[in-house]
Amino acid sequence: MGGVTVLFVVMLIIAGLAFAPLGYFIYRFTKASDRPFGDIEPHGDSPSVVNDFAEKAIKFVQEKLAKK
């Protein structure tokens, strides 16, 4: 049973070390500008051929399913 506890603690330490750079990145960039990635465009505001095609495909499938 002691081996499981030691393994658990070691895995927590490894996980902490693995995610420390991510935490530091988020901390530094949110502290500087209150936004982690600066001014970025919100999703869905820019026109996209792929988004338009996906919307048309979804509407087509919904219409076909509604007719059944």
Order of alpha helices (4+ residues) and beta strands (2+ residues): alpha-alpha
